[in-house]
Amino acid sequence: MKLPEKPPAQNNKPDFIEKLLGIFNNKEISRKLNEIDSEYPYWDKFKYKTEGLEFDSELLWRFNKILRSKSQVHIEICNSSDFQFKFNSTPKILQYLHEFDMNLGGKLEGSAIIPPEDKNRFLISSIMEEAIASSQLEGAVTTREVAKEMLKSERKPRNNSERMILNNYLTIKKIAELKDKKFSKELIQALHSIISKSTLDSPELEGKWRTNNKINVVDSDTDVIVYTPPSFEKLDELMEAFCKFANETKEDVFIHPIIKAIILHFLIGYIHPFADGNGRTARAVFYWYLISRGYWLVEYLSISRIIVKSQVKYARAYLHTEYDENDLTYFIYYNLRAMHLAMIDLQNYIKRKIEEKKSIYSLIKYEDINERQAEILKEMINFPDKSYCIKEIENQFSISYQTARTDLLGLVDLEYLSEKLMGKKMLFFKSDSFDIKIKKLNLM
């Protein structure tokens, strides 16, 4: 990743200040700057967008910074100057927040976009997607199909990548139990111990603050150090301040819960309290905070899937904040857009699943089977080499082991599936008569 250019330093020379004053009376320039700043561009993009205007880009940048400062919210995490932050609520940010307030607290459920009988299944699927994508961001190498098969069948992880994904999955499920708990250093450490179990070079680092400064955030493409976290000696104090900020409900200036969750996400990465697993912990904290504030639908959003597709922009959002005087607006804007795209993904996924459900009605119409069994057959049509175990069906449909077993054995009795004992596990796969029986129903 090419590192972003740092914004120009403040210029207090008399002639520079005099030129700044000259811009105030130019209404056309003010209008153009307002248009350019609608998406809150960082310096490198701002510089490009202001090329050709009658004033120098650096001069316009300083003027624009003054305009931004008039509506900024300032946050003090602790007394250190490195932990004085600010952000702006731009019109686009307010639009995103309104959209989420209208949807993430219950509208999708209330309008039956998520059918009540399918809520558990959609939730399990979303948690799996988030666990996989969040791990891929931290270097896990596997496919979604293999990872989902592992989680559904509950087989043991075969390598470190699969272990990371399983840990993430267990962590996200654990967060639902923490929703009524206040943030504390001990709970964050406990969360990290689940996330990092058996994935670190030294097991004693699981759930423990780092104990040295031999850690830097390095660009994977160039090996250049892009960020040096605070000294390990300050971690206890900083994480205490972090928890106080997270638990505070009577701020002097109101901070929208979604913005606050994003700030908490940022701070874990900024403080970097652990030797490894900070990114996964940061995203878990984000979910934890929003669920604790009543945004139940956030559990169904796989935000990391969006981030995986734009990892460079994600990294730059951190750097833009650090390089531009701890202005969190860049990081907030990026994450709100990721949430917006994740919500669109969820809505499309639900619509697709509802359409798929309609397509299996002919199976139910002609055979004495239930919807789960019809979905199993539909999946067999699409993936003819696929096999199932009982545990996989139990997890996929969020049903009991006995119900899953009954569903599969029922399809064996109808001669759609065959069964075979593999070690201690019973596997179910297409029978020899599967294709003939399906063709009679005009489904192939």
Phi, psi and omega in degrees: 000131176284125182292140180291149176289135179287145180297155179296146179291157180297136182246115182254016179293142184307318182292328179291316179296322179297320178294322178301317180298329181293335181285331185304327184269001181263096185295327181294318178295319178300319179296316181293321178296320178298321178292316180296324186274005184299329178251019174050062183291145173286169187308313185297321178284322178300316180300317180294318184289338182261005176298137177094348176284161188288347179251153179296142182301320180297319179296316179295324177299314180295321178296316180297324177297323178296317179296318178299321186296338184292335183240018183279143171263131181255138182234132176244109180282318175207182186291339182296139180296335178291346183242031170256116185240169178208161174202161177245143172263089181286163177306321180292321177297316179297324177296314178300314183298320177297317180300315182289322178297327180284338187243320190284347181259001175154346186299318182298323178289315183298327180268011175063023174294325169259105179301133184309322182289346183254359186303314182297320181293315178298322181295313180300316180298317181294319178298319178298314180299316180294317180299318181293309184294319180298323178289323178297327176298331182263011173109001178296134183242103175191172178265158178299322183297314181294318181296317180294322178299318179298314183292319181291318183275349181060031174285159181289145178299142181265344182205180184295324180298314179293326177296318178302317182293315178299316179300316179299318180300313180294325180293314181296323176294326180293328184302325179300329179284340184265358191301334180261004180268145172283152177293136174214159179301321183294319180290323177294320176295321178296321178298316180295325181295327176287316181299321189259001186308123175062022178242352183264158179297326180236116181303333182291349178276350182293121177073019181238144173298150176296151187244015177205176180254020181276050181214132177220154173273118187243137175291123186294335182278324187246350184062019178275136177289122181255344180200136175245115183292168178298160179300143179300335181294341182262358189297317182298318179294316182293319180288332172296316178295322177302311182294322177298317178296318181296321185275345183296128181243355182235058179294150176300323176241127182297132174243122181303138182306323181291319176296319180296320178298320179293322178296319177297318175305310180300315187296324177298317177293324183287316179287324179054060188289340185249159179293329179204161178085015181293321180296314179296321178295319180299316181289328176293319177298320177304309180296316181304311184297314183293320178295323179293340180259015173092004178273070188298329186289345180299335177299335183271355181265129172260085183291326181296332177298325178287318182297322179304325182283348182219051186297325180294318178295324177298312180295319181293327179300322174298310185293321179300320178296313182294316184289332183254061170057041178057039177275105185286352184303322181298315181290321178297313182299315180301313185289326176295321177295320177298319177297318179300313180293324179294323179292320176298318177302316181297314180298318179293321179298315181296316178299318181295319180292324177294320177295320178297323180297321179298325184286347181262000183296329180295328176295314181294326182296321186261348181231151179276072180227161179265178184297322180297315179297321178296321178293323177298316180294320179298320179292325177296326178294317182284329182229079189298339181267004184285146173232158182235151165244165184298319182299323180296317179293321177304313182284322182297320184256002180055054180234175180285160179301318183294321178294318179298317180297317180296319179300312183291317180294329176297321178288333174292315180299327179276001176069024172275327183238157170242159180234151180207136179277121178243099186069241178258003186248134176271125178252144180239134183213175182303137174277168178296335182263005185303306185297321180295315182294321180292320180298326179296336179267004181058041180252000179233000000 
